[in-house]
Amino acid sequence: MWTLFYRNPRLSILTIFLIIVWGLSSFLILPRMEDPELSQPAAFITTRFPGANAYRVESLVTEKLEQELFEIEDIETLKSISRAGNSTVVVNVKDNVKDVDKVWSKVRDKVSDVTPFLPSGVLEPEYEDWITRASTLILSLTWNLDAPVNYAVLTRQAKELEDRLRILSGTEKVELFGAPEEEIIVELQPSALTALGLTAGDIAQQIKMSDAKVSAGQFRDNFHQLIIQIDQELDSLERIRRIPIQLGNDPGQFTLLGDIAVVQKGIKQPASELAIVNGRPAVSVAVLMESSQRIDRWTKNVIQNLEEFQQKLPEGIDVQTIFEQNRYVQNRLNGLFKNLILGAICVLITSFLLMGWKSALVVASALPLSVMMVLGGMKELGIPLHQISVTGLVIALGLLIDNAIVVVDEVNKELEAGLKPAKAIKKTLQSLTIPLFASTLTTTLTFMPIVLLPGSTGEFVSSIGVSVILALFSSLFLALTVLPALAAWLYQPKKTDVSGSSKANRKKYPTNFNKQLKNWCNQGINHPFLTNQYRLVLDILLQVPIIGIILALALPLNGFFAASSLKEQFFTPAERNQFSIEIELQSVASIEETQNIALQAREVMIQHPEIKEVDWFLGRNAPKIYYNLQQNRRNSPNYAQGIVTLQSNYENLQLINDLQQELDDAFPSALIVAKELQQGEPIDAPIELRIYGPDLDILRDLGNQARAELAQVKNIIHTKADMSETLPQVALDLDEEKVRLAHLNKSAIARQLNQGLEGSLGGSVLESREELQVRTRLAQEERSNLERIASLNILSNQANSNSIPLDALGDVKLVPDIASINRRNGQRMNSIQGFIATGILPSTVLSEFKQRLEKSSLQNLPSGYSLEFGGEEAERDKAVGNLISLLGVILVLMTATLVLSFGSFRYAAIIALVGICAIGLGLFSLWLFDYPLGFMGILGIVGLIGVAINDSIVVLAGLNANPSVRKKDLKSIRETIVASTRHILTTSFTTIAGFIPLWLDGGDFWPPLAISIAGGVGGATLLALSFVPCLYLILGNSFGCAAKNSNIQKSYTPDDYSDFQMNRLQFSNQPTASSDEIS
C-alpha cells in the first residue's frame, strides 16, 4: 500500500495526468468576477403617503410596519426614515443566518399582512432587494444634438437596448438609470375651471370615462366566439383633445377638452431622476451578469450585440461605456496570477539553494499539481475565480510544499543510508503519515475562523481560507502518494570506493570550488564552518537556557508593546481608477437646482488632467461600480452621485483632497463629499454618533451640540445631522366657520388642491408597448406661484353654488416643520456623521472626537436618552467580535490535536506559548514595516499561529523521540536541533518567499496580511530553534531532571560535520543519530 505509486509508474503518470486535466478543465469553466458574491444582507420597504407630514408618516405607516417586522426573529436591525409623503424602512438580517431567502420571504409576507391596516391614501408598500454585487456593465445613451433633449426618444432607445441585453444568455438583471417617466399632461387654467364649474379631478374623471379599455363581453353562438370591444379608446393626443367635457354648472352643455386645456406629451414634472454623462443628457443601462458565467465571454457577447444596436441608432444619439467590470477583473486576476508565478519561482529558487536541484524539482512539482487540485476543488465547491480566492492560492504557496520537503528529504536520507527505494518509501510514510496529517490539521484549524466567519465580512474573505485548506490537503495527498515515487526515481546512489564504502568519499568536505559547487547543486548549500559556529551558539544557550528564552521573547514582547502605537485602519482603500462624489443640497432644493450644481462641479473637476470623465446621476444613487456602495437614496431631488474616472489609479489621494477643497470653496452651501472606494462593509460615514431618545426637540439640540464638537476635530471636512434641518411648508390656517358656510370641509379643500397642483390621473394611451398615463392639473405658472395658489377658487360641494377663493377661507403662510424622523430598532434617533479627508485614518479622528465628548455636556444625557458610535468603529467591533467568538472552539481543537499527538499536556503548553508569541511577532512585523492594524492584518496574525507552530512541533517532536534527550543529555538535544535546522530553514524561507510577491505588489489591502505572516514566520524560526529547547530544559528540570553538561563537546572540526544531513519530523521512538553517524 505504501509503495503503490512507486511500484506502478503508470498509476503515478495517470494520476498526474488526471490532476492536470481536472485542474485545467476547471480553470476554463470557472466563473470569473472581481469580488466574491455576497448574500443579500438588507432590503428596502418604501411606502408613499401623499400629503402627509413626517409625524403622520411615522405614526401611521412606519411604526405599523416596524411592529409587524419585529416579529421576525432573524432580523438584526430596522432602520427607518419618515419624510413628508414617504416612509423608507431598511431591514438587516443577523450575520449568523444561513438561508436569507427564507427571511426575505417572511418580510414580504409581513408587509402584505400589514398593508390592509394602513390608512386610506397610503399607496401599497414596495419591497426592493439590496443588490450586493456591482454592475457588470454600465452603458449610456447620450443626447448629442444642440436641440433640447427629447427624453421620449432617448428612453425608448434605452428600453430597446434593455430588451436586447435582457434576452442574452447569462444576463441576470437590467435596470435603467436617469430615465424620467413619460406621460400626457392636460394643463388647465383656474379661470376656465371656475367658468365651467369643474375641478381638475372632475376633468380627469370625464377623460377616464372616454377611455374604453375595458371588456364589453363576448358574442357566442353555436359556431363562433367573438370578443366585443368599444372602438373608442384613447390612442392619440388629437383623440384626447376631442373628448367632450360636460359642464358642471350647466349639465346640458359640452365643450371640447382641446378648447379649454393644453394637451401635450412630455416627461413627468418634476422628474424623479436624471443622468448626465460626459456633460450631456443621458439614460444609462446597468447590466448584472449571472454569477455562474465567465465575465470575459459574456462581455464579448454583449459587445457584439452592441455593435449591431449602434448601427440602428438615430443621428445624435451615441452609446458610451461608463463602466466595464471585465477590464478590472482581467487586470486583477492577471496581477494575482503573476504573483502566483513569481511566488512559485521564489519558492523553487529557495528550495534549490537549500536542498539541491533534484529535491527542489520534486518539491516544486507539488506547486502546479496542488494548484490544479485546488482549481478542481473550487469548481466542485462552486467558488469562482476572483481576487480573494486567487489570493488564497498565493498565500498557500509557501505552505503547501512543507509536507513535500519533509517527505522528499526523508526518502533521500533513507536511500543514502542504503535502503532500497521501496523500503525507503515505506519506512518514510509509516513514520511520517500521522505527524504530517496532524501538522496539516493544526494549520487548517487556524484558517477555519476565516472560513467560518459570519456576516458579509466572512463571506468576502472566506474563500481565502477555503483555498488555503484545499491547497494544504492537496499537498498532503501528493506528499504521501506521488512525490515519494518521484524522489526515488530521481535518486542516484553515490559511487563507492574500492572497499565498497561510500562513506570514505563523503568524509572529506570538497575543497575544490567546482566540486563544492556541484555538491551544493546536488544537496543544497552546506558549510561546515557555519555548522560549527551554530553548534557553539546552541551550547551557550543550552547551558544557560534562560538566556535563550529571553532572547527569543524579545521580538514578541516588543510586538505586544508596539501594538498600542499601531495605526488602525480596518477597511483599506480599493485599488481602482475611480471614486464617487456626492452632492446634497437643502431638502427643499429641486432637481433642476441639483442639476445646475452638478454641471458646474463637473466643469471645476475636469480642469484637472488626471480626471478622464465625471458622470452624474440625479435624484438617486448611481449604478453600483463597487460591491459595497450604498443604494439607499430614491426620490431625492436634492441629491446627486457622480462616478469619477481617472486616467490611472496612482497617487489619487492628493487629487481627491484638492478637489474636495476646490468644490467646498466653489459651493459653500452644498454638502459635497468625494469618497475613495474602500473595502469592507458599506457605511454611510466613517465617523458616526447615534443619539437615542423620545423627544425630537431634545434630540435635535443634543445632535447640534455633538455636531459642533465634531466640526472642531482635525481633518473633519463636513458634518451632518439627521435632525439639524427643518423643512418649510405651506400651512393653511382655515376658519372652520367660513368653511362650513361655503358648504365645504377640510378634506374636500385638500382634495381639490392636491388634484389641481399634483394632478389627477384619468385614462391612458398605448404607444408602442408603453402605457402613457393622462394627468390633469393646473398650468405650471399657477402651481409655482404661492400667491396664485392662495387665490385659487375652491368649488363648493353644493350644486349651483359659487366658488370661493382659498385665502377667503383662511390664512396661507410658511411654517417650519421637521424634515425627517429617523428610527433604529423602534427608537427615535439622531445620527451625527463626520466625513474625513481622504487618506486620514478614522481611528485617529474618532479618538479626538471621543476626548472632546468626554469634556462636553453630552456626558450627562437626560433620562431616557443614550448614545452609541456607529461608522467604521461599529463595523470593526462587529467583525472582530465574530472572529474572536470562533477562536475559543478552534483553540480547543488545536490543543486536543497537540495533546493527542504528543501524549503530553506539558508539550502542548509549550506549543501554545509559541502560538501566543506568534501573535506578538505578527504585531511587531506590522509595526516594523509601518502598516496599520486592520482586518487583513488580524487575519494574517490568526493564520500565522498555525504556520508558526509547525516549526516548533518539528523540534519538540525530535526531542521527544530521542531517549537521550529525555534524560536531558545536552549533546543529544543540540544534535536534535541541528538535525531539524535545515528542514525548519527550508520551510520558513519557502513560506516567506511565497509571500514576497503579495507584499511587493503594493497597495493597502494585501501587504498587511503578507507581512504579518511572512515576518512572523521568520521570528517563529528563532522560537523553534531557541525558545522551545530552552523551555523544554527548564520544564524538564522543574520535574527533577538534571542536565548532563559533561556531554557537551567543546571543539569541532570540519571533517566531523562535512556532509551533514538533517533529520526530519518523526514521532517514532528511533534515537537521533550522532554527529559522526550523520556525517
Long-range contacts (C-beta under 8 A, 24 or more apart in sequence): 2-425, 2-426, 2-429, 2-430, 3-422, 3-425, 3-426, 4-481, 5-481, 5-482, 5-484, 5-485, 6-421, 6-422, 6-425, 6-484, 6-485, 6-488, 6-489, 7-422, 9-485, 9-489, 12-481, 12-482, 12-485, 12-486, 15-481, 15-482, 16-369, 16-482, 19-369, 19-372, 19-373, 19-376, 20-368, 20-369, 20-372, 22-372, 22-373, 22-375, 22-376, 23-371, 23-372, 23-373, 23-374, 23-375, 23-376, 24-372, 24-375, 26-375, 26-376, 26-378, 26-379, 27-375, 27-385, 29-294, 29-379, 30-294, 30-375, 30-378, 30-379, 30-384, 30-385, 31-291, 31-292, 31-293, 31-294, 31-295, 31-384, 31-385, 32-294, 32-295, 32-296, 32-329, 32-333, 32-384, 32-385, 32-386, 33-133, 33-291, 33-295, 33-325, 33-329, 33-384, 33-385, 33-386, 34-134, 34-325, 34-328, 34-329, 34-332, 34-386, 34-387, 34-627, 35-133, 35-134, 35-386, 35-387, 35-388, 35-460, 35-627, 36-384, 36-386, 36-388, 36-389, 36-459, 36-460, 36-462, 36-463, 37-132, 37-133, 37-291, 37-384, 38-132, 38-133, 38-456, 38-459, 38-460, 38-627, 39-100, 39-132, 39-456, 39-459, 40-100, 40-101, 40-104, 40-129, 40-130, 40-131, 40-132, 41-92, 41-93, 41-100, 41-130, 41-132, 41-455, 41-456, 42-90, 42-91, 42-92, 42-93, 42-130, 43-90, 43-91, 43-104, 43-107, 43-127, 43-128, 43-129, 43-130, 44-88, 44-89, 44-90, 44-91, 44-127, 44-128, 44-130, 44-632, 44-634, 45-87, 45-88, 45-89, 45-90, 45-91, 45-107, 45-111, 45-125, 45-126, 45-127, 45-128, 46-86, 46-87, 46-88, 46-89, 46-125, 46-126, 46-128, 46-634, 47-86, 47-87, 47-88, 47-89, 47-118, 47-122, 47-123, 47-124, 47-125, 47-126, 48-85, 48-86, 48-87, 48-122, 48-123, 49-85, 49-86, 49-87, 49-119, 49-121, 49-122, 49-123, 50-85, 50-121, 50-123, 50-754, 50-758, 51-85, 51-121, 51-750, 51-754, 52-84, 52-85, 52-121, 53-84, 53-729, 53-817, 53-818, 54-82, 54-83, 54-84, 54-727, 54-817, 54-818, 54-819, 54-820, 54-821, 55-82, 55-818, 55-821, 57-82, 57-83, 57-84, 57-85, 57-86, 57-87, 57-821, 58-82, 58-87, 58-821, 58-823, 60-118, 60-119, 60-122, 61-87, 61-118, 61-119, 61-122, 62-87, 62-89, 62-821, 62-823, 64-114, 64-117, 64-118, 65-89, 65-111, 65-114, 65-125, 66-823, 66-826, 68-110, 68-111, 68-113, 68-114, 69-107, 69-110, 69-111, 70-826, 71-110, 72-103, 72-106, 72-107, 72-110, 74-103, 74-106, 75-103, 75-107, 77-824, 77-825, 78-823, 78-824, 78-825, 78-826, 79-822, 79-823, 79-824, 80-822, 80-823, 80-824, 81-820, 81-821, 81-822, 81-823, 82-820, 82-821, 82-822, 82-823, 83-819, 83-820, 84-727, 84-729, 84-817, 84-819, 86-635, 88-632, 88-634, 90-632, 95-454, 95-455, 95-456, 95-458, 95-878, 95-882, 96-454, 96-455, 104-129, 130-631, 131-173, 131-288, 131-624, 131-631, 132-456, 132-627, 133-288, 133-291, 133-624, 133-627, 134-325, 134-624, 134-625, 134-626, 134-627, 134-629, 135-286, 135-287, 135-288, 135-323, 135-325, 135-623, 135-624, 135-625, 136-287, 136-288, 136-289, 136-295, 136-298, 136-299, 136-325, 136-326, 137-286, 137-287, 137-289, 137-299, 137-302, 137-321, 137-323, 137-324, 137-325, 137-326, 138-284, 138-285, 138-286, 138-287, 138-321, 138-322, 138-323, 138-324, 138-623, 138-625, 139-284, 139-285, 139-287, 139-306, 139-319, 139-320, 139-321, 139-322, 140-275, 140-277, 140-282, 140-283, 140-284, 140-285, 140-319, 140-320, 140-321, 140-322, 140-615, 141-282, 141-283, 141-284, 141-285, 141-313, 141-317, 141-318, 141-319, 142-277, 142-278, 142-280, 142-281, 142-282, 142-317, 142-318, 142-319, 142-320, 143-280, 143-281, 143-282, 143-316, 143-317, 144-280, 144-316, 144-317, 144-318, 145-315, 145-316, 149-281, 151-179, 151-180, 151-182, 151-267, 151-281, 151-283, 152-182, 152-265, 152-266, 152-267, 153-314, 153-317, 154-179, 154-281, 154-282, 154-283, 154-317, 155-179, 155-180, 155-182, 155-283, 156-768, 156-770, 157-283, 157-313, 157-314, 157-317, 158-283, 158-284, 158-285, 159-770, 160-309, 161-285, 161-309, 161-319, 162-285, 164-305, 164-309, 165-285, 165-287, 165-302, 165-305, 168-298, 168-301, 168-302, 168-305, 169-301, 170-289, 170-290, 170-292, 170-293, 170-298, 170-301, 171-287, 171-288, 171-289, 171-290, 171-298, 172-288, 172-289, 172-290, 172-291, 173-287, 173-288, 174-285, 174-286, 174-287, 174-288, 175-285, 175-286, 175-288, 175-623, 176-283, 176-284, 176-285, 176-286, 177-273, 177-275, 177-283, 177-284, 177-285, 177-286, 177-617, 177-620, 177-622, 177-623, 178-273, 178-274, 178-275, 178-276, 178-282, 178-283, 178-284, 178-617, 178-618, 179-273, 179-275, 179-283, 180-267, 180-268, 180-271, 180-272, 180-273, 180-274, 181-267, 181-268, 181-271, 181-272, 182-265, 182-266, 182-267, 182-268, 182-770, 182-772, 183-265, 183-266, 183-267, 183-268, 183-772, 183-773, 183-774, 183-775, 184-237, 184-240, 184-263, 184-264, 184-265, 184-765, 184-772, 184-773, 184-774, 184-775, 185-262, 185-263, 185-264, 185-265, 185-266, 185-269, 185-759, 185-775, 185-777, 186-240, 186-257, 186-261, 186-262, 186-263, 186-774, 186-775, 186-776, 186-777, 187-261, 187-262, 187-263, 187-264, 187-777, 187-778, 187-779, 187-780, 188-260, 188-261, 188-756, 188-776, 188-777, 188-778, 188-779, 189-260, 189-778, 189-779, 189-782, 190-756, 190-778, 190-782, 190-788, 190-792, 190-793, 192-260, 192-261, 193-756, 193-793, 193-795, 194-793, 194-795, 194-803, 196-245, 196-247, 196-248, 196-249, 196-255, 196-260, 197-247, 197-248, 197-249, 197-250, 197-795, 197-803, 198-245, 198-247, 198-248, 198-795, 199-752, 199-755, 199-756, 199-795, 200-752, 200-755, 200-756, 200-759, 200-760, 200-776, 200-777, 200-778, 201-751, 201-752, 201-755, 201-760, 201-776, 202-248, 203-245, 203-257, 203-261, 203-760, 203-762, 203-776, 204-755, 204-759, 204-760, 204-761, 204-762, 204-763, 204-774, 204-775, 204-776, 205-760, 205-762, 206-243, 206-245, 206-246, 206-762, 207-234, 207-240, 207-243, 207-257, 207-762, 207-763, 207-774, 207-776, 208-762, 208-763, 210-234, 210-243, 210-244, 210-763, 211-762, 211-763, 211-764, 211-774, 213-764, 233-766, 234-763, 234-764, 234-765, 234-774, 235-765, 235-766, 236-765, 237-263, 237-264, 237-265, 237-765, 240-763, 240-765, 240-774, 248-795, 249-800, 261-776, 262-779, 265-772, 268-775, 269-780, 270-590, 270-591, 270-592, 270-637, 271-591, 271-619, 272-591, 272-619, 272-620, 272-635, 272-637, 273-591, 273-617, 273-618, 273-619, 273-620, 274-591, 274-595, 274-617, 274-618, 274-619, 275-615, 275-616, 275-617, 275-618, 276-595, 276-598, 276-599, 276-602, 276-615, 276-616, 276-617, 276-618, 277-320, 277-322, 277-615, 277-616, 278-320, 278-613, 278-615, 279-599, 279-602, 282-320, 282-615, 284-322, 284-615, 284-617, 284-623, 286-623, 286-624, 291-384, 295-325, 295-326, 295-329, 296-326, 296-329, 296-330, 299-324, 299-326, 322-615, 322-623, 322-643, 322-645, 323-578, 323-623, 323-625, 323-643, 328-576, 329-386, 332-386, 332-387, 333-385, 333-386, 333-387, 333-390, 335-1001, 336-387, 336-390, 336-391, 336-394, 337-390, 338-997, 339-394, 339-997, 339-998, 339-1001, 340-371, 340-390, 340-393, 340-394, 340-397, 340-997, 342-996, 342-997, 343-394, 343-397, 343-398, 343-993, 343-994, 343-995, 343-996, 343-997, 343-998, 344-368, 344-397, 346-993, 346-994, 346-996, 346-997, 347-397, 347-398, 347-401, 347-990, 347-993, 347-994, 349-993, 350-986, 350-989, 350-990, 350-993, 351-401, 351-405, 351-986, 351-990, 352-524, 353-524, 353-525, 354-524, 354-525, 354-982, 354-985, 354-986, 354-989, 355-405, 355-408, 355-409, 355-523, 355-524, 355-986, 356-520, 356-521, 356-522, 356-523, 356-524, 357-521, 357-522, 358-487, 358-490, 358-491, 358-522, 359-408, 359-409, 359-412, 359-487, 359-524, 361-490, 362-404, 362-408, 362-483, 362-486, 362-487, 362-490, 363-401, 363-404, 363-405, 363-408, 363-483, 364-401, 365-483, 365-486, 366-400, 366-401, 366-403, 366-404, 366-475, 366-478, 366-479, 366-483, 367-397, 367-400, 367-401, 369-474, 369-478, 369-482, 370-396, 370-400, 370-471, 370-474, 370-475, 370-478, 371-471, 373-470, 373-471, 373-474, 373-477, 373-478, 374-467, 374-470, 374-471, 374-474, 377-470, 377-474, 378-466, 378-467, 378-470, 381-466, 383-463, 383-466, 383-467, 386-463, 388-460, 388-461, 388-463, 388-464, 389-463, 389-464, 389-466, 389-467, 390-467, 391-464, 391-467, 391-998, 391-1006, 392-463, 392-464, 392-465, 392-466, 392-467, 392-468, 392-471, 393-467, 393-471, 394-994, 394-995, 394-997, 394-998, 395-464, 395-467, 395-468, 395-943, 395-994, 395-995, 395-998, 395-1009, 395-1010, 395-1013, 396-467, 396-468, 396-471, 396-472, 396-994, 397-993, 397-994, 397-995, 398-990, 398-991, 398-992, 398-993, 398-994, 398-995, 398-1017, 399-443, 399-468, 399-471, 399-472, 399-475, 399-947, 399-991, 399-994, 400-471, 400-472, 400-474, 400-475, 401-475, 401-987, 401-990, 402-439, 402-475, 402-950, 402-987, 402-990, 402-991, 403-436, 403-439, 403-440, 403-475, 403-476, 403-478, 403-479, 403-480, 404-475, 404-478, 404-479, 404-483, 405-983, 405-986, 405-987, 405-990, 406-432, 406-436, 406-479, 406-983, 406-1064, 406-1065, 407-432, 407-436, 407-479, 407-480, 407-483, 407-484, 407-487, 408-483, 408-484, 408-487, 409-982, 409-983, 409-1062, 409-1064, 410-1064, 411-484, 411-487, 411-488, 411-491, 412-487, 412-491, 413-1061, 413-1063, 413-1064, 415-488, 415-491, 415-493, 416-493, 416-494, 416-1061, 421-488, 421-489, 421-491, 422-488, 424-488, 425-484, 425-485, 425-488, 428-484, 429-480, 429-484, 431-1066, 431-1067, 431-1068, 431-1070, 432-1064, 432-1065, 432-1066, 433-480, 434-901, 434-1067, 435-901, 435-953, 435-957, 435-1065, 435-1066, 435-1067, 436-476, 436-479, 436-480, 436-1065, 437-476, 438-897, 438-898, 438-901, 438-953, 439-950, 439-953, 439-1065, 440-472, 440-473, 440-475, 440-476, 441-897, 442-894, 442-897, 442-898, 442-946, 442-949, 442-950, 442-953, 443-472, 443-946, 443-947, 443-950, 444-469, 444-472, 444-473, 444-946, 445-890, 445-893, 445-894, 445-897, 445-946, 446-890, 446-894, 446-942, 446-943, 446-944, 446-945, 446-946, 446-947, 447-942, 447-943, 447-946, 448-886, 448-890, 449-883, 449-886, 449-887, 449-890, 449-942, 450-939, 450-942, 450-943, 452-886, 453-879, 453-882, 453-883, 453-886, 454-882, 455-878, 455-879, 455-882, 456-681, 457-680, 457-681, 457-875, 457-879, 457-882, 457-935, 458-882, 460-679, 461-935, 461-939, 464-939, 468-943, 506-1058, 506-1059, 506-1079, 507-1055, 507-1058, 507-1059, 507-1079, 508-1055, 508-1058, 509-1054, 509-1055, 509-1058, 509-1059, 523-1059, 523-1061, 524-982, 526-982, 526-1059, 526-1060, 528-1054, 528-1055, 528-1056, 528-1057, 528-1058, 528-1060, 529-1054, 531-978, 531-1052, 531-1057, 531-1060, 532-1052, 532-1053, 532-1054, 532-1057, 534-978, 534-981, 535-974, 535-978, 535-1049, 535-1052, 536-1052, 538-974, 538-977, 538-978, 539-970, 539-974, 539-1048, 539-1050, 541-1026, 541-1029, 541-1030, 542-970, 542-973, 542-974, 542-1029, 542-1030, 542-1033, 542-1043, 542-1048, 543-970, 543-1045, 543-1048, 545-1029, 545-1030, 545-1031, 545-1033, 545-1034, 546-1030, 546-1034, 547-1030, 548-1026, 548-1027, 548-1029, 548-1030, 549-1026, 549-1027, 549-1030, 549-1031, 549-1034, 551-1022, 551-1026, 552-917, 552-1022, 552-1023, 552-1026, 552-1027, 552-1030, 553-917, 553-1027, 555-920, 555-921, 555-924, 555-1019, 555-1022, 556-916, 556-917, 556-918, 556-919, 556-920, 556-921, 556-924, 556-1019, 556-1023, 557-920, 558-920, 558-924, 559-919, 559-920, 559-921, 559-922, 559-923, 559-924, 559-925, 559-927, 560-919, 560-920, 560-923, 562-923, 562-924, 562-927, 563-923, 563-927, 563-933, 565-927, 566-923, 566-926, 566-927, 566-932, 566-933, 567-841, 567-843, 567-844, 567-932, 567-933, 568-841, 568-842, 568-843, 568-876, 568-932, 568-933, 568-934, 569-841, 569-842, 569-843, 569-932, 569-933, 569-934, 569-1004, 570-680, 570-842, 570-843, 570-872, 570-875, 570-876, 570-879, 570-934, 570-935, 571-678, 571-679, 571-680, 571-681, 571-872, 571-875, 571-934, 571-935, 572-678, 572-679, 572-680, 572-934, 572-936, 572-1003, 572-1004, 572-1005, 572-1008, 573-676, 573-677, 573-678, 573-679, 573-1004, 573-1005, 574-626, 574-676, 574-677, 574-678, 574-679, 574-1005, 575-649, 575-1003, 575-1005, 576-626, 576-649, 576-677, 577-612, 577-645, 577-646, 577-647, 577-648, 577-649, 577-652, 578-625, 578-626, 578-643, 578-644, 578-645, 578-646, 578-677, 579-644, 579-646, 579-652, 579-656, 579-674, 579-675, 579-676, 579-677, 580-622, 580-625, 580-629, 580-641, 580-642, 580-643, 580-644, 580-674, 580-675, 580-677, 581-605, 581-614, 581-641, 581-642, 581-644, 581-659, 581-672, 581-673, 581-674, 581-675, 582-639, 582-640, 582-641, 582-642, 582-671, 582-672, 582-673, 582-675, 583-639, 583-640, 583-641, 583-642, 583-667, 583-670, 583-671, 583-672, 584-638, 584-639, 584-670, 584-671, 584-672, 584-720, 585-638, 585-639, 585-669, 585-670, 585-671, 586-638, 586-669, 586-725, 587-638, 587-725, 587-727, 587-819, 587-820, 588-638, 588-727, 588-728, 589-637, 589-638, 590-637, 590-638, 591-618, 591-619, 591-637, 591-638, 593-638, 594-618, 594-619, 594-637, 594-638, 594-639, 594-640, 595-640, 597-640, 597-667, 597-670, 598-640, 598-642, 600-666, 600-667, 601-642, 601-663, 601-666, 601-667, 601-672, 602-642, 604-659, 604-662, 604-663, 604-666, 605-644, 605-659, 605-663, 608-655, 608-658, 608-659, 609-647, 610-646, 610-647, 610-648, 610-652, 610-655, 611-644, 611-645, 611-646, 611-647, 611-655, 612-645, 612-646, 612-647, 613-644, 613-645, 614-642, 614-643, 614-644, 614-645, 615-642, 615-643, 615-645, 616-640, 616-641, 616-642, 617-641, 617-642, 617-643, 625-677, 626-677, 628-678, 628-679, 628-680, 628-681, 628-682, 629-677, 629-682, 630-682, 630-684, 644-674, 652-676, 653-838, 653-839, 656-838, 657-837, 657-838, 657-839, 660-717, 660-837, 660-838, 664-717, 664-718, 671-718, 671-720, 672-718, 673-717, 673-718, 673-835, 674-838, 675-838, 676-838, 679-1005, 680-872, 680-875, 680-935, 681-875, 681-879, 683-870, 683-871, 683-872, 683-875, 684-831, 684-833, 684-871, 685-720, 685-833, 685-834, 685-835, 685-871, 686-834, 686-835, 686-836, 686-842, 686-845, 686-871, 686-872, 687-716, 687-833, 687-834, 687-835, 687-836, 687-842, 687-845, 687-846, 687-849, 687-871, 687-872, 688-831, 688-832, 688-833, 688-834, 688-869, 688-870, 688-871, 688-874, 689-831, 689-832, 689-849, 689-853, 689-867, 689-868, 689-869, 689-870, 690-824, 690-829, 690-830, 690-831, 690-832, 690-867, 690-868, 690-869, 690-870, 691-829, 691-830, 691-831, 691-832, 691-861, 691-865, 691-866, 691-867, 692-824, 692-827, 692-828, 692-829, 692-865, 692-866, 692-867, 692-868, 693-827, 693-828, 693-830, 693-861, 693-862, 693-864, 693-865, 693-866, 694-828, 694-864, 696-723, 696-818, 696-821, 696-828, 698-862, 698-865, 699-723, 699-828, 699-829, 699-830, 699-865, 700-724, 700-830, 702-830, 702-858, 702-861, 702-865, 703-830, 703-832, 705-856, 705-857, 705-858, 706-832, 706-853, 706-856, 706-858, 706-867, 707-832, 709-849, 709-852, 709-853, 709-856, 709-858, 710-832, 710-834, 710-849, 710-852, 712-852, 713-834, 713-845, 713-848, 713-849, 713-852, 714-845, 714-848, 715-836, 715-837, 715-840, 715-844, 715-845, 716-834, 716-835, 716-836, 716-845, 717-835, 717-836, 717-837, 718-834, 718-835, 719-832, 719-833, 719-834, 719-835, 720-832, 720-833, 720-834, 720-835, 721-830, 721-831, 721-832, 721-833, 722-820, 722-822, 722-829, 722-830, 722-831, 722-832, 723-818, 723-819, 723-820, 723-821, 723-822, 723-830, 725-819, 726-816, 726-817, 726-818, 726-819, 727-816, 727-817, 727-818, 727-819, 728-814, 728-815, 728-816, 728-817, 729-814, 729-815, 729-816, 729-817, 730-786, 730-789, 730-812, 730-813, 730-814, 731-812, 731-813, 731-814, 731-815, 732-806, 732-810, 732-811, 732-812, 733-810, 733-811, 733-812, 733-813, 734-809, 734-810, 735-809, 735-810, 738-808, 738-809, 738-810, 739-809, 739-810, 742-794, 742-796, 742-801, 742-804, 742-809, 743-796, 743-797, 743-798, 743-801, 744-794, 744-796, 744-797, 744-804, 744-809, 745-797, 748-794, 748-797, 749-794, 749-806, 749-809, 752-794, 752-795, 753-789, 753-792, 753-794, 753-806, 756-782, 756-783, 756-792, 757-783, 757-789, 786-812, 831-870, 833-871, 834-871, 841-932, 842-871, 842-872, 842-873, 843-872, 843-873, 846-871, 846-872, 846-873, 876-935, 879-935, 880-935, 880-938, 883-938, 883-939, 883-942, 887-942, 894-946, 898-953, 901-953, 901-1067, 902-956, 902-957, 902-960, 904-960, 906-1035, 907-956, 907-960, 910-952, 910-956, 910-1028, 910-1031, 910-1032, 910-1035, 911-949, 911-952, 911-953, 911-956, 913-1027, 913-1031, 914-948, 914-949, 914-952, 914-1020, 914-1023, 914-1024, 914-1027, 914-1028, 915-945, 915-948, 915-949, 917-948, 917-1019, 917-1020, 917-1023, 917-1027, 918-944, 918-945, 918-948, 918-949, 918-1016, 918-1019, 918-1020, 918-1023, 919-944, 919-945, 921-948, 921-1015, 921-1016, 921-1018, 921-1019, 921-1020, 921-1023, 922-1012, 922-1013, 922-1015, 922-1016, 923-1012, 924-1015, 924-1019, 925-1011, 925-1012, 925-1014, 925-1015, 925-1016, 925-1019, 926-1008, 926-1011, 926-1012, 926-1015, 928-1015, 929-1007, 929-1011, 929-1015, 931-1007, 931-1008, 931-1011, 931-1012, 932-1008, 933-1008, 934-1008, 936-1005, 936-1006, 936-1008, 936-1009, 937-1008, 937-1009, 937-1012, 939-1009, 940-1008, 940-1009, 940-1010, 940-1011, 940-1012, 940-1013, 940-1016, 941-1012, 941-1016, 943-1009, 943-1013, 944-1012, 944-1013, 944-1016, 944-1017, 944-1020, 947-991, 947-1013, 947-1016, 947-1017, 947-1020, 948-1016, 948-1017, 948-1019, 948-1020, 948-1023, 949-1020, 950-987, 951-984, 951-987, 951-988, 951-1020, 951-1021, 951-1023, 951-1024, 951-1025, 952-1020, 952-1023, 952-1024, 952-1027, 952-1028, 953-1065, 954-980, 954-983, 954-984, 954-1024, 954-1064, 954-1065, 955-980, 955-984, 955-1024, 955-1025, 955-1028, 955-1029, 956-1028, 956-1032, 957-1065, 957-1066, 957-1067, 958-1063, 958-1065, 958-1066, 958-1072, 959-1028, 959-1029, 959-1032, 960-1067, 961-1066, 961-1067, 961-1068, 961-1069, 961-1070, 961-1071, 961-1072, 962-1071, 962-1072, 963-1069, 963-1071, 964-1071, 964-1072, 965-1072, 966-1036, 967-1041, 967-1044, 968-1033, 968-1036, 968-1037, 968-1041, 968-1042, 968-1043, 968-1044, 969-1044, 969-1047, 970-1043, 970-1044, 970-1045, 970-1047, 970-1048, 971-1047, 971-1048, 971-1049, 972-1047, 972-1072, 973-1029, 973-1032, 973-1033, 974-1048, 975-1072, 975-1073, 975-1074, 975-1075, 975-1078, 976-1029, 976-1063, 976-1072, 977-1025, 977-1029, 978-1060, 978-1062, 978-1075, 979-1062, 979-1063, 979-1072, 979-1073, 979-1078, 980-1024, 980-1025, 980-1062, 980-1063, 980-1064, 980-1065, 981-1025, 981-1062, 982-1062, 983-1062, 983-1063, 983-1064, 983-1065, 984-1021, 984-1024, 984-1025, 985-1021, 988-1017, 988-1018, 988-1020, 988-1021, 991-1017, 992-1017, 992-1018, 1049-1075, 1055-1079
